[in-house]
Amino acid sequence: MNKIIECVPNFSEGRDLQKIDQIISPFRGKQGVKLLDYSNDEDHNRLVVTVVGEPEPLRDAVLEAIGIAVQLIDLNHHTGQHPRMGAVDVVPFIPIKNVTMEEAIALSKEVGAEVAKRYNLPVFLYEKSASAPHRENLAAVRKGEFEGMEEKIKLPEWQPDFGFAERHPTAGAVAIGARMPLVAYNINLSTSNLDIAHDIAKKIRFIGGGLRYCKAMGVELKDRGITQVSINMTDYTRTALYRAFELTRIEARRYGVSIVGSEIIGLVPMEALIDTASYYLGLENFSMQQVLEARIMEE
């Protein structure tokens, strides 16, 4: 591939394996498209797919997958820990190789226009593609979720960028945009008290006075009898993963709670993990140039 764009669509289905297989099928066996990873979470009831490709074949595969999700998922019967406003909740495009952010933005707008036209699905442009400052933050766009979108979308300030100002009856609405690589990072706590997870999330996220490039919320993991601080690090180059981990540990201490583990959802840039490893090992004057795999992959 000469030009490579990454796409990480999130679908509101994490339990029905047959539906999941149908949704990811457009990303398999396509020239110019490579399915890197997909993970489904039953508690969140969400599917996160990571795929890369040349702009045109990637666009076509994403459009096909969105169509399948719209057909299969009915949010009137959807429950889960993760906020959602659409069967296809969010579709970010990330420039990876020989692609500018401007090109990624243009692709997101092209896909958004076609989604509205082909599937009668209202589209909000977000992050770098946003048409107004109040639409940049995904949390602001999604506030109210599927249930609240029926009235929200009729407000003048929340008219969709593409499509009619009317929530799709079963598939809701979708946010599409271009952004920097994001790290989905979850920290598990030794408590079943969801209020504690919520309180910690409020303290570590930027909107609550916490870390600048950190979004967080509390989640209950019923099958394990614990809770989780579910985190999105929107720019790992400016706010490292170890800072989120350590701040969570500090805030958990006030409740007598400890961290029992953490997890990465989907794929993560090598630099994000190397940075964290360097911190905990106390490495001096260490750089990515000393990482064997990084040097091998250099052109």
C-alpha positions as CSV (number, residue, x, y, z in Angstrom):
1,M,0.0,0.0,0.0
2,N,1.3,3.4,-0.9
3,K,-1.2,5.5,1.0
4,I,-2.4,4.1,4.3
5,I,-5.3,5.3,6.3
6,E,-6.5,3.6,9.5
7,C,-10.2,3.3,10.4
8,V,-11.5,2.2,13.8
9,P,-15.3,1.9,13.5
10,N,-17.2,1.2,16.7
11,F,-20.4,-0.9,16.4
12,S,-23.1,-1.3,19.1
13,E,-23.0,-5.1,19.1
14,G,-20.7,-7.0,21.4
15,R,-22.7,-10.2,22.2
16,D,-24.1,-11.8,19.1
17,L,-21.1,-13.5,17.4
18,Q,-23.1,-14.2,14.2
19,K,-23.9,-10.5,13.8
20,I,-20.3,-9.6,14.6
21,D,-19.0,-11.9,11.9
22,Q,-21.4,-10.4,9.3
23,I,-20.3,-6.8,10.3
24,I,-16.6,-7.5,9.9
25,S,-17.0,-9.6,6.7
26,P,-16.5,-6.6,4.3
27,F,-13.0,-6.1,5.7
28,R,-11.9,-9.6,4.9
29,G,-10.2,-10.7,1.6
30,K,-10.3,-7.3,0.0
31,Q,-7.4,-5.9,-2.1
32,G,-6.1,-2.7,-0.6
33,V,-7.7,-3.4,2.8
34,K,-6.3,-5.2,5.8
35,L,-8.2,-6.2,8.9
36,L,-5.8,-5.8,11.7
37,D,-7.9,-6.5,14.8
38,Y,-11.4,-6.6,16.2
39,S,-12.6,-7.0,19.8
40,N,-16.0,-7.4,21.3
41,D,-17.0,-6.7,24.9
42,E,-20.2,-8.1,26.3
43,D,-20.4,-5.7,29.2
44,H,-19.9,-2.7,26.9
45,N,-22.0,-4.5,24.2
46,R,-19.6,-3.0,21.7
47,L,-17.4,-4.1,18.8
48,V,-14.2,-2.2,18.0
49,V,-12.6,-2.9,14.6
50,T,-9.2,-1.8,13.4
51,V,-8.6,-1.8,9.7
52,V,-6.1,-0.1,7.4
53,G,-6.1,0.4,3.6
54,E,-5.8,2.6,0.6
55,P,-8.3,5.4,0.7
56,E,-10.8,4.2,-2.0
57,P,-11.0,0.5,-1.1
58,L,-11.1,1.4,2.6
59,R,-14.0,3.7,1.9
60,D,-15.9,1.1,0.1
61,A,-15.4,-1.6,2.8
62,V,-16.4,0.8,5.6
63,L,-19.6,1.8,3.7
64,E,-20.5,-1.8,3.3
65,A,-19.9,-2.6,6.9
66,I,-22.0,0.3,8.0
67,G,-24.9,-0.9,5.8
68,I,-24.8,-4.3,7.4
69,A,-24.8,-2.8,10.9
70,V,-27.7,-0.6,10.1
71,Q,-29.6,-3.6,8.9
72,L,-28.7,-5.9,11.9
73,I,-28.7,-3.7,14.9
74,D,-31.8,-2.2,16.6
75,L,-30.9,0.2,19.4
76,N,-34.4,0.0,20.8
77,H,-33.4,-3.4,22.2
78,H,-29.7,-2.5,23.0
79,T,-28.3,-2.3,26.5
80,G,-24.7,-2.0,27.6
81,Q,-22.2,-0.1,29.8
82,H,-20.8,2.0,26.9
83,P,-22.6,5.2,25.8
84,R,-23.9,4.9,22.2
85,M,-26.1,7.0,19.9
86,G,-25.9,4.7,16.8
87,A,-25.8,1.2,15.6
88,V,-22.5,2.4,14.1
89,D,-21.5,4.8,16.9
90,V,-18.4,6.4,15.6
91,V,-16.1,6.1,12.5
92,P,-12.7,7.8,12.8
93,F,-10.2,8.0,10.0
94,I,-6.5,8.3,11.0
95,P,-3.7,9.2,8.6
96,I,-0.8,6.7,8.8
97,K,1.5,6.7,5.8
98,N,1.8,9.2,2.9
99,V,-1.6,10.7,3.9
100,T,-2.2,14.2,5.4
101,M,-4.8,15.0,8.0
102,E,-6.5,17.1,5.3
103,E,-6.9,14.0,3.1
104,A,-8.3,12.1,6.1
105,I,-10.8,14.9,6.7
106,A,-11.8,14.9,3.1
107,L,-12.4,11.1,3.2
108,S,-14.5,11.3,6.3
109,K,-16.7,13.9,4.7
110,E,-17.0,11.8,1.6
111,V,-18.0,8.7,3.6
112,G,-20.4,10.9,5.7
113,A,-22.2,12.2,2.7
114,E,-22.6,8.7,1.2
115,V,-23.8,7.2,4.5
116,A,-26.6,9.7,4.8
117,K,-27.6,9.2,1.2
118,R,-27.3,5.4,1.1
119,Y,-28.7,4.5,4.5
120,N,-30.8,7.5,5.5
121,L,-28.6,7.8,8.6
122,P,-27.9,11.3,10.1
123,V,-24.2,12.1,10.3
124,F,-22.3,14.3,12.6
125,L,-18.7,15.3,11.7
126,Y,-16.4,15.4,14.8
127,E,-12.8,15.9,15.9
128,K,-10.7,17.4,13.0
129,S,-13.6,17.2,10.6
130,A,-16.1,19.1,12.9
131,S,-18.1,21.9,11.3
132,A,-18.2,23.9,14.5
133,P,-16.1,23.9,17.8
134,H,-19.0,22.5,19.9
135,R,-19.0,19.4,17.7
136,E,-15.3,18.5,18.1
137,N,-15.7,16.4,21.2
138,L,-17.4,13.1,20.6
139,A,-18.9,13.1,24.2
140,A,-20.7,16.3,23.4
141,V,-22.1,15.0,20.1
142,R,-23.2,11.7,21.7
143,K,-24.7,13.3,24.9
144,G,-28.2,12.0,25.4
145,E,-27.4,8.9,23.5
146,F,-29.9,7.1,21.2
147,E,-32.8,7.8,23.4
148,G,-32.2,11.5,23.7
149,M,-31.2,12.0,20.0
150,E,-34.8,11.9,18.9
151,E,-35.3,15.4,20.3
152,K,-31.7,16.7,20.3
153,I,-31.3,16.4,16.6
154,K,-34.1,18.8,16.0
155,L,-32.3,21.6,17.8
156,P,-30.7,24.2,15.5
157,E,-27.3,23.7,17.0
158,W,-27.4,20.0,16.6
159,Q,-28.6,19.7,13.0
160,P,-26.7,16.8,11.3
161,D,-23.9,17.7,8.9
162,F,-25.4,15.1,6.4
163,G,-28.9,13.7,6.2
164,F,-32.2,14.8,7.6
165,A,-32.7,16.2,11.2
166,E,-34.4,13.0,12.2
167,R,-33.0,10.1,14.2
168,H,-33.0,6.8,12.3
169,P,-35.7,4.7,14.0
170,T,-33.4,1.7,14.8
171,A,-29.8,2.8,13.9
172,G,-29.8,6.3,15.5
173,A,-27.0,8.5,14.3
174,V,-23.3,8.3,13.6
175,A,-20.2,10.4,14.2
176,I,-17.6,10.4,11.5
177,G,-14.4,12.3,11.4
178,A,-10.6,12.3,11.3
179,R,-8.3,12.3,14.3
180,M,-4.9,11.4,15.8
181,P,-4.3,7.8,16.9
182,L,-6.2,7.1,20.1
183,V,-5.4,4.6,22.8
184,A,-8.3,2.8,24.4
185,Y,-7.0,1.9,27.8
186,N,-9.0,0.4,30.7
187,I,-8.0,0.1,34.4
188,N,-9.7,-2.5,36.5
189,L,-10.4,-1.8,40.2
190,S,-10.8,-4.1,43.2
191,T,-14.3,-3.0,44.0
192,S,-17.8,-3.7,42.8
193,N,-18.9,-0.2,43.8
194,L,-19.6,1.6,40.5
195,D,-19.9,5.0,42.3
196,I,-16.2,4.7,43.1
197,A,-15.2,4.0,39.5
198,H,-17.4,7.0,38.4
199,D,-15.7,9.3,41.0
200,I,-12.2,8.3,39.9
201,A,-13.0,8.8,36.3
202,K,-14.3,12.3,37.0
203,K,-11.1,13.2,38.7
204,I,-8.7,11.9,36.1
205,R,-10.4,13.2,32.9
206,F,-9.6,16.6,31.5
207,I,-13.2,17.9,31.7
208,G,-13.0,17.3,35.5
209,G,-9.7,19.0,36.0
210,G,-7.6,15.9,35.3
211,L,-5.2,14.9,32.5
212,R,-5.3,17.0,29.3
213,Y,-5.8,14.3,26.7
214,C,-7.8,11.9,28.8
215,K,-11.4,11.0,28.6
216,A,-12.7,8.5,31.2
217,M,-15.9,6.9,32.6
218,G,-16.8,4.3,35.2
219,V,-18.0,0.9,34.0
220,E,-19.3,-2.2,35.8
221,L,-17.9,-5.6,34.9
222,K,-20.7,-7.8,36.2
223,D,-19.2,-11.1,35.2
224,R,-16.0,-10.4,37.3
225,G,-17.7,-8.6,40.1
226,I,-15.4,-5.5,39.7
227,T,-15.5,-2.1,38.1
228,Q,-13.4,-0.4,35.6
229,V,-12.2,3.1,34.7
230,S,-12.6,3.1,30.9
231,I,-10.2,5.6,29.3
232,N,-9.6,7.1,25.9
233,M,-6.2,8.7,25.6
234,T,-6.7,11.1,22.6
235,D,-3.0,12.1,22.2
236,Y,-0.6,9.7,23.9
237,T,2.4,11.8,22.7
238,R,1.3,14.6,25.1
239,T,-0.3,12.6,27.9
240,A,1.4,9.3,28.5
241,L,-0.4,6.1,29.6
242,Y,1.6,5.8,32.8
243,R,0.2,9.2,34.0
244,A,-3.4,7.9,33.7
245,F,-2.4,4.7,35.5
246,E,-0.6,6.5,38.4
247,L,-3.3,9.1,38.8
248,T,-5.9,6.4,38.9
249,R,-3.9,4.6,41.6
250,I,-3.6,7.8,43.6
251,E,-7.3,8.5,43.5
252,A,-8.3,4.9,44.2
253,R,-6.2,5.0,47.4
254,R,-8.6,7.4,49.1
255,Y,-11.3,4.7,48.8
256,G,-9.1,1.8,50.0
257,V,-9.2,0.4,46.4
258,S,-6.4,-1.0,44.4
259,I,-5.7,-1.6,40.7
260,V,-6.1,-5.3,39.8
261,G,-5.1,-5.0,36.2
262,S,-5.4,-3.0,33.0
263,E,-6.0,-3.6,29.3
264,I,-5.5,-2.2,25.9
265,I,-8.5,-2.4,23.5
266,G,-7.6,-2.8,19.9
267,L,-4.2,-1.8,18.6
268,V,-1.7,0.6,20.2
269,P,1.2,2.5,18.8
270,M,4.5,1.0,19.9
271,E,5.7,4.4,21.1
272,A,2.9,4.6,23.7
273,L,4.1,1.4,25.3
274,I,7.8,2.1,25.0
275,D,7.3,5.5,26.7
276,T,5.5,3.8,29.6
277,A,8.1,1.0,29.9
278,S,10.9,3.6,29.9
279,Y,9.2,5.4,32.8
280,Y,8.8,2.3,35.0
281,L,12.3,1.0,34.2
282,G,13.8,4.4,34.9
283,L,15.7,4.3,31.6
284,E,18.0,7.3,31.0
285,N,18.3,9.0,27.6
286,F,16.3,6.2,25.9
287,S,14.8,6.8,22.5
288,M,12.7,4.8,19.9
289,Q,15.9,4.5,17.8
290,Q,17.0,1.9,20.3
291,V,14.0,-0.3,19.7
292,L,14.9,-3.2,17.4
293,E,11.5,-3.5,15.7
294,A,11.4,0.2,15.1
295,R,14.7,0.2,13.3
296,I,13.8,-2.8,11.2
297,M,10.6,-1.1,10.0
298,E,12.4,2.0,8.9
299,E,12.4,2.6,5.2
